[in-house]
Amino acid sequence: MMKTNALVLLIVTLAFGVAPFITPPFTGYDPGLFPVRIERPSIQPAGYAFAIWSVIYLWLISHAVFGLWKRAENPAWDAVRLPLSVAVGVGAVWLWIAGQSAIWGTVTIWIMAAGAILAFLRADPAVDRWVLSGPTAIFAGWLSAAAAVSTGVLVAGYGWLGDTGSAAAMLALVLGIAVTVQMRRPLMPVYGLTVIWALVGVIAANASANLTVAVLAGSGIAVMAVTLWANRKA
């Protein structure tokens, strides 16, 4: 059964990695999909921040290949496979979903985030640290931020909160999630560093356009950095 789980994870991870090559590129939700048209939502990081996906894809594929090849029957590895398979399985079709509907794109990215976070929390950093825990950490960290970004775009686009208010609420949300998760896995800082990467992207996007959001993102980085430092020897 464990070997089957490892094989399923490899298959869905490869599909996840191939998806960007066969799906129309996604550069954010079309502003025309929303009642309130916002050309560049403040919660959205600068474009360069999304380059992290290349690292995520390669690290997850390496994880899946090594897991099937060398750790197919290892219980510590198998504990991660179900939630990670759900996350990458949904991720394989997420680009298509997000291109069709911002609402369903947001719903499904939260499913991805939940699966990735659970996989990260199940990954023992004492076992094959950089092949088991590391890739789940970067995936969970980015999706923690990305799910909040998607929600923030949706909230502002439907006028439930203004652009700045929505960004502030989502920054608080991602920080609450990130601090909680990081404290559960203090020996794997890649998660928190990935969240910081996303917040730096928010600062870069808003340094001149929305100083309030930039300052809030900077405050979030400070809180995340303190969390990493305080828990570094836990």
N, C-alpha and C positions, 0 to 999 in steps of 0.2 A: 504493500500500500504506500509506504514512504517513497519508493522509487517511482510509482505512478504519480504521486504528488509532485515529485521533482521534475518529471517529464512534462506534466501539465504546466508547471510554472515556466519551464523553458519555452514551451510552445507559445504561451500567451505573452511572454516577455519579448520573444522574437517578433510576434505580431505587433506589439506595442512599438518596437523599434522601427519596424517597416512602415507603420501608419503615416508618418510625416511625408514619406516619399510617394504615397498613393492617394493622399487626401489633400484637397485644396488648402493652401497655407492659411493659418488662422492668425490674424494680427490684432485681435480684439473684437469685441462685439460691435456690429454696425450701429452707429448712433441712431440711424433711422428706424431701428427696431423699437425704440422707446418713445413714450409720450413726451418726455423731456429730453431734448436733444443736447447732449454734452459731447463735444468733439473729442476732448481728451480728459477723461475722468481723473481726478487728482489722486485717487487711490492706486492708479495703475503705474507700475514702475517704468523707468526708462527702458527703451527697447533692448539695450545691450545686456540687461540683467537676464533676459531669457536665453542667453547663450549657455546658461548653466544646464539647459536640457541636454546638450551634447554629452556632458559629463554624466548626467543621470542615466541616459540611455546606455552608454558604454559600461558604466559600473553595474547597472542592473543585469545586463546581458552577461557580464563576467560572473556575477553572483549566480545566475541561473545555470550557466554552463559548468562552473566549478561544483555547484551543489549536486548536479546530476552525475558528474564524472567522479567526484571524490567523496561526496558527503550524502549520497542518496539515502542511506539507512541511518543517518545521524539524527537522533531525536531533537537536538538543539536546533538543527537546520529545519527539520520538519515542522517545528512549532511556528515557524514564520511563514510557511508556504501558502496556507489557505488565505489569510488576509492579504498577503502580497499578491497572490493570484487574482483575487477580486479587484484589487487596486489597478494592476496593470491590464487586466482583462477589460475593465471599463475604460481604462486609458487608451486601449487600442481603437476604440470607436469614439472617444471623446471629441477629437478634432471635428469629426463629421457632425456630431450632436451639437457642439457649440456653434458651428456654422449655420445650423438651422434654427436654434432657439436658445436665447439667453437664459430663459427660465430652466429648461432642461439641462443646459450646460452647467448651470449653477448647482442644480440638484445632484447631477452625476459627479461633479468635481468634489462635492462634499463626501460622496460615497468613496471616491478614490482616496481622499484625505483620511477618512476614518480607517480604511483598510491599511493604508501606508503607516499611519501612526500606530495602529495595533501591531503591525509587523515589526516596527521599530521597537516597541515596548517588549515584544516577545524575544527579540534578538539579544542574546547574551553577549555583551562586549568582551567577555573573557574567552569566547570561543571564536577562533578565526576572525578576530576583531575587524580587520579592514576588508574582508570579503563577505562576512555575514552582517555585522552591525552597520558598517560604514555606508553601504549603498542604501540600506533601508533608512538611515538617518538623513541623507541628503534628499531622498525622495519625499520622506515625511515632512522635512523642513520646508521644502519648496511648496508642497501641496498645502501645508498649513497656511502659508502666505497666499498662495494662488486662490484657494477657496474663499478667503476673506476678500480678496480683490474682486473676484467674480460677483460675490454678494454685494460689495460696495457699489459696483457699476450698476447692478440691478436695482438696488435701493434708490440710488440717485436718479437713474433713468426713469423710474416710475414715479418720481417725485415724493417718495415717502420721507426722504430727508434731502436737504440741499447737498450739493457736491462736497463742500467742506465738511459738513456735519456727517455725511455718510463715510467719508474718508477717516474722520476722527473716530467714529464708532467702530469701524473695521480694524483700525490700528489697535484700538483697545482690545478688540476680540482676539486678534492674532497674537497679541502680546500675552493675554491671559492663557491662551492655549499653549503657546510656546514655553512660557515659564513653567507651567504645570508639567508638560511633557519632559522638558529638559531636566527638571528636578527628579523625575523618575528614572532617568538614565544619565546621571551626571558624568559618567566615565566616557561618554561618546559625544564630544562637543560639536561634531559635524552638524548635528541637527540645529543647534542654536546659531552656529556660524552661517548656515544656509538662510535662516530667517534674517540674520543681520544683512546678508547679501541682498535680500529682497528689499529690506528697509533702506539700504543705501540707494537702491534703484528708485525708490519713492522720493528720496531727497533730491536725487539728480533730476528727476522729472519735475520737481516743484520748487527748486531753489529760487527761480525767478518768477514762476507762475503763481505759486500759492505758498507763501512763506509760512503760514500757520501749519499747513500739513507737513512741510519740510521740517519744522521745529518739532512737531509731534513725532515724526518718524525718527528724528535724531534722539529724542527722549527715549523712544522705544529701544533704540540701539544701546543706549546707556544702561537701561534696565536689563536687557539681554546679556550685555557684557558683564555686568555685576553678577548675574545669575551664574554665568559660566565660571567666573572667577571664584565665587563663593563655594561652588560645588566641585571644583576641580579635583579635590582629593577625597571626595565622599566615597 
